[in-house]
Amino acid sequence: MQDNQFGVMLPVFLSERFSLAPAVDFKMVQSLGTDLSVGIIPKYYLKSGDIMPYLGLKFGALFYLPDGDKKSTLDFMTGVAFGGEYFFNKHFSLGIEAQGNFTISDKSSERFGNPGKTNFNLGTQVSASIYF
């Protein structure tokens, strides 16, 4: 479980079995810089009901804008997910998912410890969602 990565997703059901969630994460540290992440997360639900398993994709860009003379970096992330959500009603759910993520680092980025290269990692996510 990664406990230091928090962001906001705004999921919207486009049909009974498909949702799309724009995502954003923003951190600003005085005298160091700003970290901005934006992404999109489509999910396909395998069945309808109170418990809804899904398959998902993740696409994101991670911008680091340092203070001072350091160089800005742009990293990318893409991945797949399998999870499930329990819906208390049609607008509120709790969920958990397993992820496989590829990260593609800027040649000047130290974010993933592998500048200019691609990494693969497994992860999990726990979420509480309000659907619009």
OpenMM code with the backbone's topology and positions (N, CA, C; nanometers):
from openmm import Vec3, app, unit

residues = "MET GLN ASP ASN GLN PHE GLY VAL MET LEU PRO VAL PHE LEU SER GLU ARG PHE SER LEU ALA PRO ALA VAL ASP PHE LYS MET VAL GLN SER LEU GLY THR ASP LEU SER VAL GLY ILE ILE PRO LYS TYR TYR LEU LYS SER GLY ASP ILE MET PRO TYR LEU GLY LEU LYS PHE GLY ALA LEU PHE TYR LEU PRO ASP GLY ASP LYS LYS SER THR LEU ASP PHE MET THR GLY VAL ALA PHE GLY GLY GLU TYR PHE PHE ASN LYS HIS PHE SER LEU GLY ILE GLU ALA GLN GLY ASN PHE THR ILE SER ASP LYS SER SER GLU ARG PHE GLY ASN PRO GLY LYS THR ASN PHE ASN LEU GLY THR GLN VAL SER ALA SER ILE TYR PHE".split()
positions = [
    Vec3(0.0835, -0.1171, 0.0000),
    Vec3(0.0000, 0.0000, 0.0000),
    Vec3(0.0882, 0.1236, 0.0000),
    Vec3(0.0662, 0.2121, -0.0926),
    Vec3(0.1417, 0.3363, -0.0985),
    Vec3(0.0622, 0.4427, -0.0257),
    Vec3(0.1114, 0.4881, 0.0878),
    Vec3(0.0332, 0.5797, 0.1696),
    Vec3(0.0628, 0.7258, 0.1450),
    Vec3(0.1552, 0.7570, 0.0587),
    Vec3(0.1921, 0.8969, 0.0402),
    Vec3(0.1439, 0.9559, -0.0920),
    Vec3(0.0571, 0.8878, -0.1626),
    Vec3(0.0092, 0.9391, -0.2899),
    Vec3(-0.1411, 0.9619, -0.2822),
    Vec3(-0.1778, 1.0876, -0.2708),
    Vec3(-0.3185, 1.1240, -0.2635),
    Vec3(-0.3515, 1.2166, -0.3794),
    Vec3(-0.4695, 1.2058, -0.4319),
    Vec3(-0.5135, 1.2931, -0.5384),
    Vec3(-0.6647, 1.2944, -0.5425),
    Vec3(-0.7177, 1.3651, -0.6395),
    Vec3(-0.8621, 1.3764, -0.6554),
    Vec3(-0.8997, 1.3220, -0.7921),
    Vec3(-0.9965, 1.2294, -0.7946),
    Vec3(-1.0545, 1.1795, -0.9185),
    Vec3(-1.1997, 1.2237, -0.9210),
    Vec3(-1.2499, 1.2539, -1.0390),
    Vec3(-1.3894, 1.2945, -1.0550),
    Vec3(-1.4595, 1.1955, -1.1479),
    Vec3(-1.4999, 1.0787, -1.0947),
    Vec3(-1.5593, 0.9760, -1.1803),
    Vec3(-1.7009, 1.0110, -1.2258),
    Vec3(-1.7280, 0.9779, -1.3500),
    Vec3(-1.8601, 1.0006, -1.4089),
    Vec3(-1.8993, 0.8738, -1.4847),
    Vec3(-2.0196, 0.8210, -1.4579),
    Vec3(-2.0708, 0.7086, -1.5361),
    Vec3(-2.1181, 0.7612, -1.6704),
    Vec3(-2.0618, 0.7063, -1.7780),
    Vec3(-2.1057, 0.7423, -1.9124),
    Vec3(-2.2120, 0.6459, -1.9635),
    Vec3(-2.2161, 0.5271, -1.9054),
    Vec3(-2.3214, 0.4289, -1.9312),
    Vec3(-2.3315, 0.3426, -1.8058),
    Vec3(-2.4153, 0.2399, -1.8094),
    Vec3(-2.4333, 0.1546, -1.6921),
    Vec3(-2.3052, 0.0801, -1.6544),
    Vec3(-2.2168, 0.0558, -1.7524),
    Vec3(-2.0965, -0.0233, -1.7266),
    Vec3(-1.9655, 0.0476, -1.7587),
    Vec3(-1.9693, 0.1742, -1.7889),
    Vec3(-1.8463, 0.2445, -1.8255),
    Vec3(-1.8378, 0.3779, -1.7515),
    Vec3(-1.7232, 0.4001, -1.6865),
    Vec3(-1.7012, 0.5291, -1.6208),
    Vec3(-1.5687, 0.5875, -1.6688),
    Vec3(-1.5585, 0.7174, -1.6553),
    Vec3(-1.4377, 0.7905, -1.6934),
    Vec3(-1.4073, 0.8874, -1.5802),
    Vec3(-1.2817, 0.8858, -1.5339),
    Vec3(-1.2450, 0.9693, -1.4197),
    Vec3(-1.1219, 1.0531, -1.4520),
    Vec3(-1.1384, 1.1831, -1.4746),
    Vec3(-1.0219, 1.2704, -1.4783),
    Vec3(-0.9607, 1.2735, -1.3372),
    Vec3(-0.8292, 1.2830, -1.3297),
    Vec3(-0.7609, 1.2820, -1.2000),
    Vec3(-0.6569, 1.3929, -1.1954),
    Vec3(-0.6374, 1.4498, -1.0763),
    Vec3(-0.5371, 1.5540, -1.0577),
    Vec3(-0.4757, 1.5402, -0.9182),
    Vec3(-0.3474, 1.5687, -0.9103),
    Vec3(-0.2756, 1.5698, -0.7833),
    Vec3(-0.1834, 1.6919, -0.7864),
    Vec3(-0.1782, 1.7651, -0.6775),
    Vec3(-0.0999, 1.8888, -0.6715),
    Vec3(-0.0286, 1.8975, -0.5376),
    Vec3(0.1028, 1.9199, -0.5438),
    Vec3(0.1814, 1.9405, -0.4216),
    Vec3(0.2730, 2.0593, -0.4460),
    Vec3(0.2809, 2.1487, -0.3475),
    Vec3(0.3730, 2.2612, -0.3542),
    Vec3(0.4524, 2.2621, -0.2244),
    Vec3(0.5846, 2.2619, -0.2367),
    Vec3(0.6721, 2.2628, -0.1208),
    Vec3(0.7549, 2.3902, -0.1269),
    Vec3(0.7419, 2.4716, -0.0254),
    Vec3(0.8117, 2.6002, -0.0218),
    Vec3(0.9616, 2.5802, -0.0407),
    Vec3(1.0205, 2.6598, -0.1284),
    Vec3(1.1635, 2.6608, -0.1612),
    Vec3(1.2098, 2.5390, -0.2410),
    Vec3(1.1208, 2.4435, -0.2720),
    Vec3(1.1591, 2.3278, -0.3529),
    Vec3(1.0918, 2.3275, -0.4896),
    Vec3(0.9598, 2.3495, -0.4922),
    Vec3(0.8913, 2.3502, -0.6199),
    Vec3(0.7511, 2.2948, -0.6132),
    Vec3(0.6969, 2.2697, -0.7306),
    Vec3(0.5595, 2.2237, -0.7451),
    Vec3(0.5584, 2.0924, -0.8218),
    Vec3(0.4742, 2.0011, -0.7763),
    Vec3(0.4548, 1.8722, -0.8414),
    Vec3(0.3080, 1.8653, -0.8829),
    Vec3(0.2823, 1.8474, -1.0117),
    Vec3(0.1468, 1.8429, -1.0661),
    Vec3(0.1314, 1.7158, -1.1483),
    Vec3(0.0259, 1.6407, -1.1207),
    Vec3(-0.0046, 1.5198, -1.1969),
    Vec3(-0.1462, 1.5315, -1.2514),
    Vec3(-0.1642, 1.4944, -1.3779),
    Vec3(-0.2964, 1.4904, -1.4396),
    Vec3(-0.3114, 1.3571, -1.5118),
    Vec3(-0.4336, 1.3064, -1.5133),
    Vec3(-0.4546, 1.1786, -1.5792),
    Vec3(-0.5999, 1.1536, -1.6105),
    Vec3(-0.6220, 1.0383, -1.6723),
    Vec3(-0.7568, 0.9949, -1.7069),
    Vec3(-0.7643, 0.8441, -1.6804),
    Vec3(-0.8770, 0.8004, -1.6235),
    Vec3(-0.8914, 0.6605, -1.5848),
    Vec3(-1.0267, 0.6073, -1.6344),
    Vec3(-1.0286, 0.5377, -1.7473),
    Vec3(-1.1512, 0.4713, -1.7906),
    Vec3(-1.1652, 0.3346, -1.7221),
    Vec3(-1.2884, 0.2990, -1.6836),
    Vec3(-1.3164, 0.1693, -1.6223),
    Vec3(-1.4348, 0.1041, -1.6939),
    Vec3(-1.4218, -0.0270, -1.7168),
    Vec3(-1.5322, -0.1067, -1.7706),
    Vec3(-1.5760, -0.2042, -1.6619),
    Vec3(-1.7005, -0.1950, -1.6198),
    Vec3(-1.7550, -0.2797, -1.5143),
    Vec3(-1.8066, -0.4096, -1.5754),
    Vec3(-1.7650, -0.5221, -1.5162),
    Vec3(-1.7981, -0.6536, -1.5698),
    Vec3(-1.9414, -0.6954, -1.5408),
    Vec3(-2.0018, -0.6388, -1.4376),
    Vec3(-2.1427, -0.6659, -1.4070),
    Vec3(-2.1987, -0.5494, -1.3281),
    Vec3(-2.3287, -0.5389, -1.3250),
    Vec3(-2.3977, -0.4345, -1.2489),
    Vec3(-2.4461, -0.4919, -1.1171),
    Vec3(-2.4721, -0.4040, -1.0210),
    Vec3(-2.5238, -0.4464, -0.8920),
    Vec3(-2.4566, -0.3694, -0.7800),
    Vec3(-2.4698, -0.4205, -0.6573),
    Vec3(-2.4057, -0.3561, -0.5433),
    Vec3(-2.2546, -0.3743, -0.5467),
    Vec3(-2.2086, -0.4935, -0.5865),
    Vec3(-2.0656, -0.5210, -0.6006),
    Vec3(-2.0357, -0.5273, -0.7498),
    Vec3(-1.9451, -0.4393, -0.7947),
    Vec3(-1.9169, -0.4284, -0.9378),
    Vec3(-1.7662, -0.4436, -0.9644),
    Vec3(-1.7228, -0.5620, -1.0116),
    Vec3(-1.5831, -0.5778, -1.0506),
    Vec3(-1.5574, -0.5029, -1.1817),
    Vec3(-1.4333, -0.4589, -1.2025),
    Vec3(-1.4025, -0.3817, -1.3229),
    Vec3(-1.2610, -0.4065, -1.3722),
    Vec3(-1.2409, -0.3705, -1.4976),
    Vec3(-1.1095, -0.3605, -1.5600),
    Vec3(-1.0887, -0.2133, -1.5917),
    Vec3(-0.9678, -0.1655, -1.5712),
    Vec3(-0.9428, -0.0237, -1.5959),
    Vec3(-0.8078, 0.0010, -1.6597),
    Vec3(-0.7940, 0.1179, -1.7155),
    Vec3(-0.6681, 0.1673, -1.7706),
    Vec3(-0.6336, 0.2973, -1.7001),
    Vec3(-0.5066, 0.3307, -1.6990),
    Vec3(-0.4607, 0.4554, -1.6365),
    Vec3(-0.3618, 0.5222, -1.7303),
    Vec3(-0.3805, 0.6505, -1.7484),
    Vec3(-0.2895, 0.7313, -1.8301),
    Vec3(-0.2625, 0.8601, -1.7544),
    Vec3(-0.1355, 0.8980, -1.7407),
    Vec3(-0.1065, 1.0196, -1.6667),
    Vec3(0.0234, 1.0847, -1.7068),
    Vec3(0.0315, 1.2137, -1.6780),
    Vec3(0.1534, 1.2927, -1.6967),
    Vec3(0.1868, 1.3570, -1.5623),
    Vec3(0.3151, 1.3541, -1.5272),
    Vec3(0.3607, 1.4046, -1.3986),
    Vec3(0.4633, 1.5151, -1.4228),
    Vec3(0.4295, 1.6351, -1.3839),
    Vec3(0.5143, 1.7522, -1.4060),
    Vec3(0.5833, 1.7915, -1.2751),
    Vec3(0.7148, 1.8136, -1.2808),
    Vec3(0.7855, 1.8691, -1.1657),
    Vec3(0.8410, 2.0046, -1.2075),
    Vec3(0.8006, 2.1078, -1.1359),
    Vec3(0.8406, 2.2455, -1.1660),
    Vec3(0.9175, 2.2993, -1.0460),
    Vec3(1.0508, 2.2829, -1.0468),
    Vec3(1.1299, 2.3215, -0.9298),
    Vec3(1.1478, 2.4723, -0.9199),
    Vec3(1.1685, 2.5185, -0.7971),
    Vec3(1.2068, 2.6577, -0.7754),
    Vec3(1.3546, 2.6724, -0.8125),
    Vec3(1.3946, 2.7916, -0.8508),
    Vec3(1.5361, 2.8173, -0.8784),
    Vec3(1.5793, 2.7737, -1.0167),
    Vec3(1.7053, 2.7306, -1.0278),
    Vec3(1.7672, 2.7009, -1.1572),
    Vec3(1.7573, 2.5556, -1.2004),
    Vec3(1.6948, 2.4705, -1.1216),
    Vec3(1.6841, 2.3297, -1.1589),
    Vec3(1.5915, 2.3142, -1.2784),
    Vec3(1.6121, 2.2049, -1.3545),
    Vec3(1.5354, 2.1791, -1.4751),
    Vec3(1.4006, 2.1132, -1.4431),
    Vec3(1.2944, 2.1578, -1.5087),
    Vec3(1.1629, 2.0941, -1.4979),
    Vec3(1.1676, 1.9574, -1.5647),
    Vec3(1.0834, 1.8664, -1.5174),
    Vec3(1.0774, 1.7336, -1.5778),
    Vec3(0.9324, 1.6961, -1.6068),
    Vec3(0.9170, 1.6053, -1.7017),
    Vec3(0.7861, 1.5523, -1.7403),
    Vec3(0.7989, 1.4011, -1.7505),
    Vec3(0.7303, 1.3299, -1.6620),
    Vec3(0.7280, 1.1838, -1.6624),
    Vec3(0.5884, 1.1372, -1.7037),
    Vec3(0.5798, 1.0127, -1.7503),
    Vec3(0.4520, 0.9561, -1.7924),
    Vec3(0.4265, 0.8256, -1.7192),
    Vec3(0.2981, 0.7948, -1.6999),
    Vec3(0.2573, 0.6711, -1.6371),
    Vec3(0.1398, 0.6136, -1.7157),
    Vec3(0.1432, 0.4829, -1.7351),
    Vec3(0.0301, 0.4128, -1.7943),
    Vec3(0.0186, 0.2781, -1.7246),
    Vec3(-0.1002, 0.2275, -1.7158),
    Vec3(-0.1151, 0.1011, -1.6461),
    Vec3(-0.2504, 0.0372, -1.6671),
    Vec3(-0.2634, -0.0818, -1.6104),
    Vec3(-0.3891, -0.1571, -1.6129),
    Vec3(-0.4304, -0.1846, -1.4691),
    Vec3(-0.5584, -0.2048, -1.4492),
    Vec3(-0.6089, -0.2296, -1.3144),
    Vec3(-0.7223, -0.3311, -1.3196),
    Vec3(-0.7333, -0.4082, -1.2128),
    Vec3(-0.8478, -0.4959, -1.1911),
    Vec3(-0.8931, -0.4714, -1.0479),
    Vec3(-1.0203, -0.4445, -1.0307),
    Vec3(-1.0675, -0.4149, -0.8964),
    Vec3(-1.2158, -0.4367, -0.8827),
    Vec3(-1.2668, -0.3863, -0.7746),
    Vec3(-1.4093, -0.3948, -0.7487),
    Vec3(-1.4527, -0.2811, -0.6588),
    Vec3(-1.5778, -0.2447, -0.6737),
    Vec3(-1.6367, -0.1404, -0.5903),
    Vec3(-1.7656, -0.1929, -0.5292),
    Vec3(-1.7864, -0.1565, -0.4038),
    Vec3(-1.9134, -0.1844, -0.3380),
    Vec3(-1.9913, -0.0538, -0.3351),
    Vec3(-2.1102, -0.0531, -0.3965),
    Vec3(-2.1927, 0.0670, -0.4057),
    Vec3(-2.2978, 0.0676, -0.2954),
    Vec3(-2.2881, 0.1671, -0.2076),
    Vec3(-2.3892, 0.1854, -0.1041),
    Vec3(-2.5189, 0.2371, -0.1664),
    Vec3(-2.5043, 0.3171, -0.2702),
    Vec3(-2.6133, 0.3619, -0.3562),
    Vec3(-2.5500, 0.3973, -0.4907),
    Vec3(-2.6254, 0.4515, -0.5849),
    Vec3(-2.5695, 0.4735, -0.7191),
    Vec3(-2.4657, 0.5855, -0.7245),
    Vec3(-2.4500, 0.6614, -0.6161),
    Vec3(-2.3557, 0.7727, -0.6170),
    Vec3(-2.2366, 0.7576, -0.5236),
    Vec3(-2.2325, 0.6535, -0.4384),
    Vec3(-2.1240, 0.6412, -0.3419),
    Vec3(-2.0740, 0.4975, -0.3346),
    Vec3(-1.9394, 0.4803, -0.3424),
    Vec3(-1.8813, 0.3461, -0.3364),
    Vec3(-1.7490, 0.3460, -0.2617),
    Vec3(-1.7124, 0.2275, -0.2153),
    Vec3(-1.5785, 0.1999, -0.1644),
    Vec3(-1.5176, 0.0953, -0.2559),
    Vec3(-1.3882, 0.1085, -0.2863),
    Vec3(-1.3273, 0.0152, -0.3794),
    Vec3(-1.1836, -0.0186, -0.3463),
    Vec3(-1.1367, -0.1251, -0.4102),
    Vec3(-0.9970, -0.1665, -0.4012),
    Vec3(-0.9566, -0.2212, -0.5372),
    Vec3(-0.8296, -0.1978, -0.5741),
    Vec3(-0.7830, -0.2493, -0.7031),
    Vec3(-0.6365, -0.2882, -0.6964),
    Vec3(-0.6004, -0.3813, -0.7843),
    Vec3(-0.4620, -0.4202, -0.8078),
    Vec3(-0.4197, -0.3564, -0.9394),
    Vec3(-0.2955, -0.3083, -0.9452),
    Vec3(-0.2477, -0.2355, -1.0627),
    Vec3(-0.1156, -0.2920, -1.1131),
    Vec3(-0.0952, -0.2804, -1.2423),
    Vec3(0.0350, -0.2997, -1.3069),
    Vec3(0.0653, -0.1701, -1.3795),
    Vec3(0.1730, -0.1018, -1.3420),
    Vec3(0.2008, 0.0322, -1.3946),
    Vec3(0.3376, 0.0408, -1.4628),
    Vec3(0.3401, 0.1068, -1.5758),
    Vec3(0.4651, 0.1426, -1.6424),
    Vec3(0.4877, 0.2913, -1.6200),
    Vec3(0.6085, 0.3279, -1.5824),
    Vec3(0.6453, 0.4684, -1.5695),
    Vec3(0.7595, 0.4953, -1.6655),
    Vec3(0.7482, 0.6047, -1.7391),
    Vec3(0.8484, 0.6457, -1.8368),
    Vec3(0.9078, 0.7770, -1.7884),
    Vec3(1.0341, 0.7729, -1.7492),
    Vec3(1.0984, 0.8877, -1.6862),
    Vec3(1.1622, 0.9826, -1.7867),
    Vec3(1.1513, 1.1109, -1.7576),
    Vec3(1.2268, 1.2145, -1.8267),
    Vec3(1.3753, 1.1863, -1.8019),
    Vec3(1.4616, 1.2191, -1.8988),
    Vec3(1.6047, 1.1890, -1.8815),
    Vec3(1.6675, 1.2671, -1.7656),
    Vec3(1.6009, 1.3717, -1.7179),
    Vec3(1.6520, 1.4491, -1.6043),
    Vec3(1.5776, 1.4200, -1.4744),
    Vec3(1.4838, 1.3261, -1.4769),
    Vec3(1.3985, 1.3003, -1.3609),
    Vec3(1.4573, 1.1953, -1.2676),
    Vec3(1.4474, 1.2230, -1.1388),
    Vec3(1.4860, 1.1260, -1.0363),
    Vec3(1.3631, 1.0677, -0.9671),
    Vec3(1.2444, 1.0985, -1.0176),
    Vec3(1.1186, 1.0579, -0.9535),
    Vec3(1.1107, 0.9073, -0.9291),
    Vec3(1.1490, 0.8263, -1.0265),
    Vec3(1.1375, 0.6816, -1.0139),
    Vec3(1.2741, 0.6130, -1.0002),
    Vec3(1.3804, 0.6927, -0.9859),
    Vec3(1.5137, 0.6370, -0.9662),
    Vec3(1.5753, 0.5749, -1.0895),
    Vec3(1.5253, 0.6082, -1.2067),
    Vec3(1.5733, 0.5471, -1.3304),
    Vec3(1.5633, 0.6492, -1.4441),
    Vec3(1.6405, 0.7596, -1.4396),
    Vec3(1.6269, 0.8683, -1.5375),
    Vec3(1.6345, 0.8210, -1.6828),
    Vec3(1.5377, 0.8671, -1.7628),
    Vec3(1.5366, 0.8377, -1.9055),
    Vec3(1.4969, 0.6956, -1.9422),
    Vec3(1.4492, 0.6191, -1.8464),
    Vec3(1.4170, 0.4790, -1.8742),
    Vec3(1.2739, 0.4469, -1.8297),
    Vec3(1.2340, 0.3214, -1.8540),
    Vec3(1.0998, 0.2744, -1.8208),
    Vec3(1.1065, 0.1767, -1.7038),
    Vec3(1.0132, 0.1901, -1.6114),
    Vec3(1.0003, 0.0994, -1.4976),
    Vec3(0.8646, 0.0311, -1.5028),
    Vec3(0.8541, -0.0833, -1.4363),
    Vec3(0.7268, -0.1510, -1.4171),
    Vec3(0.7124, -0.1806, -1.2688),
    Vec3(0.5939, -0.1569, -1.2134),
    Vec3(0.5690, -0.1913, -1.0737),
    Vec3(0.4255, -0.2358, -1.0537),
    Vec3(0.4039, -0.3081, -0.9457),
    Vec3(0.2700, -0.3475, -0.9041),
    Vec3(0.2275, -0.2567, -0.7908),
    Vec3(0.0995, -0.2294, -0.7811),
    Vec3(0.0498, -0.1433, -0.6742),
    Vec3(-0.0937, -0.1781, -0.6408),
    Vec3(-0.1421, -0.1169, -0.5348),
    Vec3(-0.2822, -0.1301, -0.4953),
    Vec3(-0.3377, 0.0095, -0.4682),
    Vec3(-0.4674, 0.0179, -0.4758),
    Vec3(-0.5349, 0.1443, -0.4451),
    Vec3(-0.6636, 0.1150, -0.3697),
    Vec3(-0.6877, 0.1914, -0.2659),
    Vec3(-0.8134, 0.1866, -0.1932),
    Vec3(-0.8804, 0.3221, -0.2167),
    Vec3(-1.0107, 0.3204, -0.2451),
    Vec3(-1.0766, 0.4463, -0.2789),
    Vec3(-1.2169, 0.4560, -0.2199),
    Vec3(-1.2586, 0.5771, -0.1999),
    Vec3(-1.3982, 0.6098, -0.1702),
    Vec3(-1.4390, 0.7061, -0.2811),
    Vec3(-1.5473, 0.6764, -0.3505),
    Vec3(-1.5850, 0.7573, -0.4677),
    Vec3(-1.7269, 0.8087, -0.4562),
    Vec3(-1.7442, 0.9313, -0.5040),
    Vec3(-1.8758, 0.9925, -0.5207),
    Vec3(-1.8947, 1.0106, -0.6706),
    Vec3(-1.9936, 0.9448, -0.7274),
    Vec3(-2.0193, 0.9499, -0.8728),
    Vec3(-2.1222, 1.0562, -0.9048),
    Vec3(-2.0983, 1.1233, -1.0164),
    Vec3(-2.1895, 1.2281, -1.0629),
    Vec3(-2.2723, 1.1776, -1.1775),
] * unit.nanometer
topology = app.Topology()
chain = topology.addChain("A")
for resn in residues:
    res = topology.addResidue(resn, chain)
    for name in ("N", "CA", "C"):
        topology.addAtom(name, app.Element.getBySymbol(name[0]), res)
